[in-house]
């Protein structure tokens, strides 16, 4: 094992993939000359040249559409969208083109394309740069959706994404880029649709995404000192969703809390909760709980922003309500 930053793990994964396959290229705003807004593509321009690491104009619709075209001609483009909020600028290309071309061509055309983009609040970036768009993208058939937690997950899931023949959106949490994690000496691809048991427990299941996994683990350690044993599941991907791991855990614990930073309404918590209730309703000893952002735009002011963001304390307090 070794310790590296989340952004560095992504950078190493990109470097490895590009070294192995000349059909892989990177395109996006500032990915070349300055190495990406969050430094995930640092050094790649110098190593692979500007035909494979392309700085794009500030036009998400344009360069995401270009990525679709590249994928259709046999390349495996990795498109960096600077903030997940900007997927809305390219919504037609993502939702109506990238997601649907394989289906509408009867399987004759493939779109092996990966979009990387940051999610999450915590940097006081205001309402148009702080959203978590994973539930929205997961709503549309034809796109796989990954929500990595640790540096190891970010690199391993990215490796799998690039070699999938379907379009994939990988949502990385912007507050994790500069954090240091332990990773394997050699990071390997992580299969989609297989959740990770981050912490075993017997009293309640916490199914979490992205940075909420680490916050849930921290809350679980506090709760363990009070005799509440939490099982924490890192969902890893929400399309495909590993229902089996969640269901087996809930059969054991009888309780489920879903933690995801996107807005609570129509979110991942509702989808996971419904899936569990449909299959094993009579195993539940309590209603399924959800923690997400409230249904308000995220404010610029830190004094207003931080109380809204799902936190370790919110997970801790919510779990406590199950055992009063």
N, C-alpha and C positions, 0 to 999 in steps of 0.2 A: 504494500500500500504506500501511497505518497499523498501529499497535500498540495492541491492547486486550487486556483480560483475557478468559479463557475464559468466565467467568460473564457478562461484559458482552456478549460476542458472542451468547450465548443470549438475553439480555435484549433486545437489539436485534432479533433474529429474531422473538421473541414479539411485540414491539411492532409490527413491520412486518406480521406476519400478522394481528394483531387489528385493525389500522387498515384493512386491505384487506377483511376479511371479518367481518361482525357475527355470523356463526354460530359463530365461534371463541371459546371461553371457557376460563378456567383455573380449576381447583379442586384443593385439597389443603391439607394442614396448614401453616398460617402463610404461605401464598402471598400473602396480601393485606396485612395490617397491617404485618408486619415485612419483607415483600418476599422471603419464602422463606428456608429454613434456610441456603442458600448464596448468597442475594441475587440469584437469577436472575430473580425477578419484581418486583424493586424498581421502584416508581413506576407500576406497571400499575393498581393499585387506584385511585389518584388520577386516572388518565387515563381509565379505562374503567368505573369504578364497580363496586359490589359485586354487580351482577347478572351481570357477566362475569368477575369475579375473586373467587372465593368461598373464604373460609377454612372449612375443613371440621372437623367433630369428629375426635377421634383414633379413627377407625374405618375402616381401609383397606377392609374388606369393604363398608362402607356407601358410601363416596364413590367407590370404583372401580365398584361396582354402579350408582351414580347416573350415572357417566360412560357406562356401557353404555346405560342408558336414554336419556340425552341424545343419543347417537350414533344410536340407532334412530329418534329423532324428527326427525333432520335437522341437528342441531348437530354441530360438530366439536370436541369437548372435548379439552383437554390436561390430563391428570391427573398431578399431581406426587406421587409416592410418596417420602417423605423419605429412605429408604434402600432399596436393592434387596432387602435381607433381608425387608422388610415385604410384598413381593409374596406371600410365603407366607401372610400373614394373609388376603389377598384371593385365594388360589389358585383357589377355585371360580369367582369372578367372571372371573378372567383366563383360566383354562384351559378351564373347562367352558361359559362363557357367551360372553365376548368373542371367543374364538378359533373357536367352533363355530357361532354363530348363522347366519352367512351360508350355510354348508354345509347346516345342518339345515333352513333355510328354502328350500332349492333356489335360492339366489341372490336371493330376493325381498326379503330384509332386508340392509342394509349396516351395518357398524359402523366408521365413519370416526373412530377414536378413537386418541389418542396418549398413551402413558404415558411420562413422564420419571422417571428415578430414578438416583441415584448408585451407583457400584460402587467396590470397591477398599479396600485396607488402607493404612496409613501414618499414621493419625491416632490410633492407640491407642484405637480405639472398641470393641474386643473382638469376640468371636465372633458376636454377634447384630447387629452394625452394620458389618461389614467385608467381607462376602462379595461375590462377583461372580457374579451369577445368570444370566448370558447363555446358558450352555450348557443350563441347565434350561429356560428359556423357549423356546429354539430347538428343543427336543425335540418341542414340541407343534405340529402343523400348524395353520395358520390365522393365525399371528402373524408379522409381519415384525420383524426384530431388527437394530438399528443400534448400532454400537460406535464412536462418533467419537473421533478422536485429538486433533487440534488444535482451536483455536477456530473456524477456518474450517470444518472438518468438522462440528463440533457445531452450528453455525448452519445450514449448508447442508443437512445431513441432516434437521434438525428441520423445515425448511421443506418438504422433500419428504414427510416423515412426516405432517404435518398435512393435506396435500391428497391423501393416498392414501385410497382408499375401504376399505382393509383396516385392521385394528388393527395398530399399530406400538408396540413398546417401544424407547425410546432410552435406552441405558445410558451415562451420563456419568461420567467418573472424578472422584471427589471431590478428589483431589490436584491436579487441573488447574485448578479453578475460579479460583484466585487467581494463576495463572501468566499471563504476558503473551506473546502471539503476534502475528506479523505476519498481517494479513488483507487481503483486497481492500477497496478503498474501498466497493464495493457487493458484498455477499455474495449469491451466487445459489444456488438449490436445487441439490443434488448428487444425481444419480440413484442409486437403489438398485441393487445387483447389479453395480456397476462399481468394482473395486478401484483404488487409486492406487499407482503406482510411486513410493515416497518417495525411493528411492535406487537408481540403476542399478548393476549389478555382474555379474560373470561366473563367480564361483567357488562361491557358495552362495546359495540363496534363503532369506530370513527372512520368513515371513508372520506379521504381528503385528496385534493389536487394541488399540484404546484407547491408554492411556499407554505400552504396551509398544512402540508404533511409535517414539516418541521415544527410548526406552531402547535400542532396537535400532539406531537411526540413530547414536546416540552410540557404541555398541560397534563399529559398522561403521567409523566414522572411526578409532578406535584400531587396528582390525584392518588397515585400509588401509595404515597406516604399517609393517605387518609383511608386506605383500605379499599379503594376503587380501582379495579384492574381493567385498563382499557386496551382493546386491540385496535391498532392503527393500520389502516390499509391505504397504501399509495396507489391510486387508480391508474396512474401512468398514462393510459389512453382512455378517452371517453367515447371515441369511435375507432375501433370496436371497444365495447365496454365488457369487462370481465365480471359478468353477473354471478358466475359460479362461485368465485372466491368470496364475494360479498355475502351471498346467500349462505354458504357454509359457515361463515363467521357469525352471521346473525342467528343461525340455528343454534349456535353454541352460547351466544351472549343474550339473545332475546331483545336487544335494544340496538338502535341504529341512529347515528348522527352523521349528517353529510356536511362537510365544510369545504366551501368553494368561494373564491373572492368575487366572482361575478355577481351581478344583482340577483337577489333571491327570487324575484318573480320570473316564472318560466325558465328557471335555471337548472343546473345539474342536480341540485338537491331534490327538486321535484321529480326529475326523471329517474334517479336512483331509488328514491323513496317509492315511487309507483311500481318500479320493476320488482322490488322486494315485496311490497304489499300484494302484488298480483300473484306471486309464486309461493310465498310462505307467510301469509297474513297471520295464521294461527300460531306461528312461532314467536310473534311479537308480544312482548310484555308491556309495551308502552308505544305511544305514537312515534313515528319517525320524526326526528328533529332536523332542522336545517340552520346553518349559519352562512350568511352571505352579506354582501353590501345591501343596505336598505335601498328602496326604490326612489333615490334622489340622485341628481348629478353630483359627481365628486367635486368638492370645493377646492379652491386654491389654498386657502388659509390652513396652515398646519393645525391650528387650534380647532378647526371644524373638520378637517380631513381625517386625522388619526382616530377620533372617536367612532368614525363610521367603519373603518377597515376591520375585518375579522382579525382577531388577535388571540394570543395564548390565553389571556384572561377571559375572553368571551367563550372560548372552548371550555375552559375550566369551570366557569359559572354555569354554562348550559348543562354540562354533564352532571354537575351537582344537583340540578333540579330533578334528575331521574331517580335520585336516591334519598330524597327527603322523606 
